[in-house]
Amino acid sequence: MKHLRSIGELGVDGVHRLLDLTDRMAEVNQRPNPKVPALRGYTVVNVFYESSTRTSSSFELAAKRLSADTMSIKAAGSSVDKGESLKDTALTLGAYDPDVIVLRHPQIGAPELVARYTEAHIVNAGDGKHQHPTQALLDLYTIKEEVGPLDGLHVAIVGDVLHSRVARSNIQALTLMGSRVTLVGPPPLIPRGIEAMGCEISHDISTIAGADVVYVLRMQRERMQEGANYVPSLREYAARWGVTPERLRPGQKVMHPGPMNRGVEIDPVVADAADALIETQVRAGLVVRMAVLYDLLTTGVPTKVPDPLEVA
């Protein structure tokens, strides 16, 4: 693939290819020395206009595990603070001939703009409330490994769907792979017409008890319009919509993309329970992003020796 800007660019075959490749990367990470020379000589630039811990660190480590050269740029302290446009930043980075640019930006469509002004492969690490494809891939991988086949699985996505790029990417990815998706939350936080993506909608929190996986979303207050009252208060949201032990079945799996607001959208007991897959998602993020970088920069897993996934 040339770019990974949305799940729609992959299709079913692309998702299967990346999940299979992720299995190989997981094997690499189980070795005593997990660093391999697969992408030696390539350069990966991480450009983050928004705060990130999991995504930025996992992309940087993924590139290093594959022996690529890396450079990380944060908006704070860069020329962005001086008023530089995204187009000019893209032109500047393009002059260094990077092979991959991993971009997180608050504006929807930012990855498409950067792709027009550089020859690099573009990976969307989150554009506004639009898409976050590698998060969806790591979630699919986690579910496949920890729960079972995706086809026919029922996933309830709970909370602030309106402002969530994770929700949109996961709806697209899960329905693509044959899963049933139900969105659960207060009416103001469920976008109008989103059922056109192939999901169901419920405003009853008890709906989550019927799902195989409960996927909890954070209340994204930083994206909410000033003065808008989506819910009366965070305390009332937690009381009416928070995922608590009493609202779950024994053995029911719970996921969260992080960072968590403990005591708001998720009870601390649920977050720390054995059935929570939150740390597993973080671990999956590394190997999925290794697979994405490898897939972008190679034409497939070689069959001849030496295998670039072997230690140098």
C-alpha positions in Angstrom: 0.0 0.0 0.0 1.1 3.6 -0.7 -0.5 5.2 2.4 -2.6 4.2 5.5 -4.9 7.1 6.0 -8.1 5.2 6.7 -9.3 1.6 7.2 -11.2 2.0 3.9 -7.9 2.1 2.0 -7.2 -1.5 3.2 -10.3 -3.5 2.5 -10.8 -7.0 3.8 -7.7 -8.5 2.1 -5.5 -5.6 3.4 -6.7 -6.1 7.0 -6.0 -9.9 6.8 -2.6 -9.2 5.3 -1.6 -6.8 8.1 -3.0 -9.1 10.9 -1.0 -12.0 9.5 2.1 -9.9 9.3 1.5 -8.7 12.9 1.7 -12.4 14.0 5.3 -12.4 12.5 6.2 -9.2 14.3 4.9 -10.7 17.5 7.3 -13.5 17.0 10.1 -11.1 16.5 9.3 -9.3 19.7 9.5 -12.5 21.7 13.1 -13.0 20.8 15.9 -12.2 23.3 17.1 -9.5 20.9 14.0 -8.2 19.1 15.8 -5.8 16.8 16.0 -6.8 13.2 17.5 -5.1 10.1 14.3 -5.2 8.0 14.1 -1.4 7.4 17.7 -0.5 7.7 18.4 2.6 5.6 14.8 3.9 5.7 13.7 7.0 7.6 10.5 7.4 9.6 9.4 10.8 10.7 6.8 11.1 13.5 4.9 14.5 13.4 2.5 15.0 16.2 0.4 18.2 16.5 -1.6 16.8 19.4 -0.5 15.1 22.6 0.2 11.4 22.5 1.9 8.8 24.7 0.9 5.4 23.3 0.7 6.1 19.6 3.9 8.2 19.3 6.1 6.0 21.5 4.9 2.8 19.8 5.6 4.2 16.3 9.0 5.3 17.4 9.9 2.0 19.0 8.4 0.0 16.1 10.7 1.9 13.6 13.7 1.3 15.9 12.9 -2.4 16.3 13.0 -2.7 12.5 16.3 -0.7 12.4 14.9 2.4 10.6 16.2 5.8 11.4 13.7 7.9 13.2 13.0 11.6 13.9 10.1 12.9 16.1 8.6 16.4 15.8 6.1 17.9 18.2 4.1 21.0 17.3 5.1 22.7 20.6 8.6 24.2 20.2 8.6 23.8 16.4 8.0 26.3 13.6 4.3 25.6 14.0 4.5 27.9 17.1 5.7 30.6 14.7 2.7 30.2 12.4 4.0 27.8 9.8 1.3 26.1 7.8 0.9 22.4 7.5 1.7 22.7 3.8 5.0 24.4 4.5 5.8 21.9 7.2 5.2 19.1 4.7 7.4 20.8 2.0 10.2 21.2 4.6 10.0 17.6 5.7 9.7 16.4 2.1 13.1 18.1 1.3 14.7 15.6 3.7 13.3 12.7 1.6 11.7 10.7 4.5 10.3 7.3 3.6 7.4 7.4 6.0 5.7 10.3 7.7 3.5 9.4 10.7 1.1 12.3 11.3 -1.3 13.2 14.0 -3.2 16.5 13.5 -6.4 18.1 14.8 -7.8 18.8 11.4 -9.7 16.2 9.4 -8.0 15.5 6.1 -4.5 16.6 7.2 -2.9 13.3 6.0 -4.3 13.8 2.5 -2.8 17.3 2.4 0.6 16.1 3.4 0.5 13.3 0.9 0.1 15.9 -1.9 3.3 17.8 -1.0 5.7 14.9 -0.2 6.7 11.6 -1.8 6.7 9.9 1.6 4.2 7.2 2.6 1.7 8.7 5.0 0.4 7.0 8.1 -2.6 8.7 9.8 -2.0 8.6 13.5 -5.3 10.5 14.1 -6.9 13.4 12.2 -9.4 15.3 14.3 -12.4 13.1 15.0 -12.2 11.4 11.6 -9.9 8.3 11.6 -7.2 6.4 13.6 -6.6 3.3 11.5 -3.7 1.8 13.4 -5.7 1.9 16.6 -8.5 0.0 14.8 -6.0 -2.6 13.6 -4.5 -3.1 17.0 -8.0 -3.5 18.4 -8.9 -6.1 15.8 -5.6 -7.9 16.6 -6.3 -7.9 20.3 -9.8 -9.2 19.9 -8.7 -11.9 17.5 -6.0 -13.1 19.9 -7.9 -12.8 23.1 -11.6 -13.4 22.3 -11.8 -15.3 19.0 -12.8 -14.9 15.3 -14.1 -11.4 14.4 -16.9 -12.7 12.1 -20.1 -12.8 14.1 -18.7 -11.1 17.2 -20.8 -8.5 19.0 -18.9 -5.4 20.1 -20.6 -2.6 22.1 -18.8 0.8 21.8 -19.8 3.0 24.8 -19.5 6.7 25.4 -18.4 9.8 23.5 -18.8 8.5 20.0 -19.5 12.0 18.6 -15.9 13.2 19.1 -14.1 9.9 18.7 -11.9 9.0 15.7 -11.3 5.6 17.3 -15.0 4.8 17.2 -15.3 5.7 13.5 -12.3 3.6 12.6 -13.4 0.7 14.7 -17.0 0.7 13.3 -15.5 0.6 9.8 -13.0 -2.1 10.7 -15.3 -4.3 12.7 -18.2 -4.3 10.3 -15.7 -4.9 7.4 -14.6 -8.1 9.2 -18.2 -9.3 9.9 -18.6 -8.1 13.5 -21.8 -6.6 14.8 -21.3 -3.2 16.4 -23.7 -1.4 18.8 -23.1 2.2 19.9 -24.3 2.9 23.4 -24.5 6.4 25.0 -26.5 9.5 25.7 -28.2 10.9 22.5 -26.1 14.1 22.4 -22.9 12.0 22.1 -24.1 9.7 19.3 -23.8 11.4 15.9 -26.9 11.6 13.8 -26.9 9.2 10.8 -23.9 7.2 12.0 -26.0 4.0 11.7 -25.3 4.4 7.9 -21.9 2.9 8.7 -23.6 -0.4 9.5 -23.9 -0.2 13.3 -26.8 -0.2 15.7 -27.6 2.4 18.3 -28.9 2.1 21.9 -29.3 4.7 24.6 -29.7 2.0 27.3 -26.5 1.2 29.2 -27.9 -2.3 30.0 -27.3 -3.2 26.3 -23.6 -3.7 27.0 -24.4 -6.9 28.9 -25.3 -8.7 25.6 -22.0 -7.9 23.9 -18.9 -10.1 23.7 -16.6 -7.1 24.0 -17.3 -3.8 25.7 -15.2 -1.0 24.2 -15.2 2.1 26.4 -14.5 5.6 25.0 -13.1 8.6 26.9 -15.1 11.8 27.3 -13.1 14.0 25.0 -13.6 17.3 26.7 -10.8 19.0 24.7 -12.9 18.5 21.5 -16.2 19.7 23.0 -17.4 23.1 22.0 -17.1 25.7 24.8 -20.4 26.0 26.6 -22.0 22.9 25.0 -23.8 20.7 27.5 -23.6 17.2 26.1 -24.2 15.8 29.6 -25.4 17.5 32.8 -22.1 16.7 34.6 -19.3 14.2 34.6 -20.6 12.8 37.9 -24.0 12.2 36.3 -22.4 10.7 33.2 -20.5 8.2 35.4 -23.7 7.3 37.3 -25.8 6.7 34.2 -23.2 5.6 31.5 -20.1 4.5 33.3 -19.0 0.9 32.8 -19.1 -0.7 36.2 -18.8 -4.3 37.5 -22.5 -4.4 38.1 -23.2 -3.7 34.4 -21.0 -6.4 33.1 -21.3 -10.2 32.8 -18.7 -12.4 34.4 -15.9 -13.0 31.9 -16.9 -10.2 29.6 -13.9 -8.5 27.9 -13.4 -4.8 28.3 -11.2 -2.5 26.1 -10.3 1.2 26.2 -8.0 3.1 23.8 -6.6 5.3 26.6 -5.9 7.5 28.2 -8.6 6.5 30.8 -10.6 8.8 33.0 -11.0 6.4 35.9 -14.2 6.9 37.7 -15.9 8.7 34.8 -16.4 6.4 31.8 -14.8 3.3 33.5 -14.8 2.1 37.1 -11.3 1.5 38.4 -12.3 -2.0 39.4 -13.2 -2.8 35.8 -10.1 -1.1 34.4 -7.8 -3.3 36.7 -9.8 -6.6 36.3 -8.4 -9.7 34.8 -10.9 -9.4 31.9 -9.7 -5.9 30.9 -7.6 -6.1 27.7 -6.2 -2.5 28.0 -2.6 -3.4 28.6 -2.9 -6.1 25.9 -4.0 -3.3 23.5 -0.9 -1.3 24.3 1.4 -4.3 23.6 -0.5 -5.0 20.4 0.1 -1.4 19.3 3.8 -2.0 18.9 3.6 -5.1 16.8 0.8 -3.8 14.6 2.7 -0.6 13.9 5.8 -2.7 13.1 3.7 -4.5 10.6 2.3 -1.3 9.1 5.8 0.2 8.6 7.1 -3.0 7.1 4.1 -3.4 4.8 4.5 0.2 3.5 8.2 -0.1 2.8 8.5 -3.6 1.3 6.7 -5.7 -1.3 5.9 -8.6 1.0 7.7 -11.1 3.2 10.6 -12.6 1.2 10.9 -16.3 0.9 14.6 -16.4 0.0 17.5 -16.2 2.5 18.3 -13.9 4.2 14.9 -13.1 5.6 14.9 -9.4 6.7 13.1 -10.4 9.8 16.1 -12.4 10.9 18.6 -10.9 13.3 21.6 -9.3 11.5 
